[in-house]
Amino acid sequence: MKFPKNILLGLPFLALLSCSNSGPKDFLLEKDQCDNCKMTITDLKYATELITEKGRVYKFDDISCMTMYEGSETDKVKNAKKYVIEASTGKFLELPKAILIKGGSIKSPMGGNTEAFANKEEAQKAAATLGATLIN
């Protein structure tokens, strides 16, 4: 039995696909829609992502939208990884590692009015400047 050459040529491609990044996906501002409220995501500072165990990425325009979605889709989001955007760098940060501040003059798209920081000192400084409260 002859082994088709096409299969051998395709194996490296399949290997690359199996190693694809399972982490958060970049936002396309003004194009991506919130998976909860369907508003267009316009402000990266408040955007969040939820990635299911199966790798499905859900994008949100505000942490409050992600929280509402979690409450209504408990089966889909069980054991999901959650990411927020770090306010001072604009980079993804796992929600459990984030220091959150809320309120004051923070005005997010859906009223969550929450910003995330990787560093507690930065969060405290931002909270003092914005009149916000440190929530973790």
C-alpha positions in Angstrom: 0.0 0.0 0.0 1.4 3.4 -1.0 1.2 6.3 1.5 0.0 9.5 -0.2 2.5 12.3 -0.3 -0.2 14.9 0.3 -0.8 13.5 3.8 2.9 13.8 4.7 3.0 17.3 3.4 -0.1 18.2 5.6 1.3 16.9 8.9 3.4 19.9 9.7 0.4 22.2 9.1 -1.7 20.1 11.4 1.0 20.3 14.0 1.0 24.1 13.8 -2.7 24.2 14.2 -2.6 22.1 17.3 -0.3 24.6 18.9 -2.4 27.6 18.3 -2.8 30.2 21.1 -5.7 29.4 23.4 -5.4 32.7 25.3 -7.3 35.9 24.8 -7.9 37.4 21.3 -7.2 41.0 20.4 -10.2 43.3 20.2 -11.2 44.9 16.9 -12.5 48.2 18.2 -15.5 49.6 16.4 -16.1 46.1 14.9 -16.4 43.5 17.7 -19.7 43.4 19.5 -20.4 42.6 23.1 -21.7 39.1 23.5 -24.1 40.2 26.2 -25.6 43.6 25.2 -24.6 43.5 21.5 -23.2 47.0 21.6 -20.1 47.7 19.5 -16.9 47.6 21.7 -15.4 51.1 21.5 -13.3 51.5 24.6 -10.5 48.9 25.2 -10.0 50.1 28.7 -13.2 48.4 29.9 -13.3 45.4 27.6 -13.2 41.9 28.9 -13.1 38.4 27.6 -14.3 35.0 28.7 -12.8 31.8 27.2 -14.6 28.5 27.7 -13.0 25.2 28.4 -13.6 24.4 24.7 -11.8 27.5 23.6 -14.8 29.6 22.6 -14.0 33.3 23.1 -16.8 35.7 24.3 -16.1 39.4 24.2 -17.7 42.1 26.4 -17.7 45.9 26.4 -17.8 46.1 30.2 -17.1 43.9 33.2 -20.7 44.2 34.2 -21.8 42.6 30.8 -19.4 39.7 31.4 -20.9 39.2 34.9 -24.5 39.3 33.5 -23.6 36.8 30.8 -22.1 34.5 33.3 -25.3 34.6 35.3 -27.5 33.8 32.4 -25.2 31.2 30.7 -23.9 29.2 33.6 -23.5 25.9 31.6 -21.5 27.6 28.8 -19.1 29.4 31.1 -18.4 26.8 33.7 -14.6 26.8 34.4 -14.0 29.6 31.9 -11.0 31.8 32.0 -11.7 35.5 32.4 -9.6 38.4 31.3 -9.8 42.1 31.8 -7.7 44.9 30.2 -5.1 46.4 32.6 -5.9 50.1 32.7 -2.4 51.5 32.6 -0.9 49.1 30.0 -3.9 48.1 27.8 -2.8 44.5 28.0 -4.8 41.4 29.0 -4.7 40.4 32.6 -6.4 37.3 34.1 -9.3 38.5 36.3 -8.3 36.6 39.4 -4.9 38.4 39.4 -6.4 41.8 38.8 -6.8 44.5 41.4 -10.1 46.3 40.7 -11.3 49.8 41.5 -14.9 50.9 41.0 -16.9 54.1 41.1 -15.9 57.7 41.4 -15.4 59.4 38.0 -14.9 56.0 36.2 -17.5 55.9 33.4 -17.6 52.6 31.5 -20.0 51.7 28.7 -22.6 49.7 30.6 -22.2 51.2 34.1 -19.8 48.7 35.6 -17.5 51.6 36.2 -14.6 49.3 37.0 -11.0 49.5 36.0 -8.4 46.7 36.5 -4.7 47.0 37.6 -2.0 44.4 37.9 -0.3 46.4 40.7 -2.0 47.2 44.0 -0.1 50.5 44.5 -1.1 51.7 41.0 -4.7 50.7 41.7 -4.6 52.6 45.0 -3.1 55.7 43.3 -5.8 55.6 40.5 -8.6 55.1 43.1 -7.4 58.2 45.0 -7.2 60.2 41.8 -10.6 59.0 40.4 -12.5 59.0 43.8 -13.0 55.2 43.3 -13.0 52.4 45.8 -10.6 49.4 45.8 -12.7 46.3 45.6 -10.0 43.6 45.9 
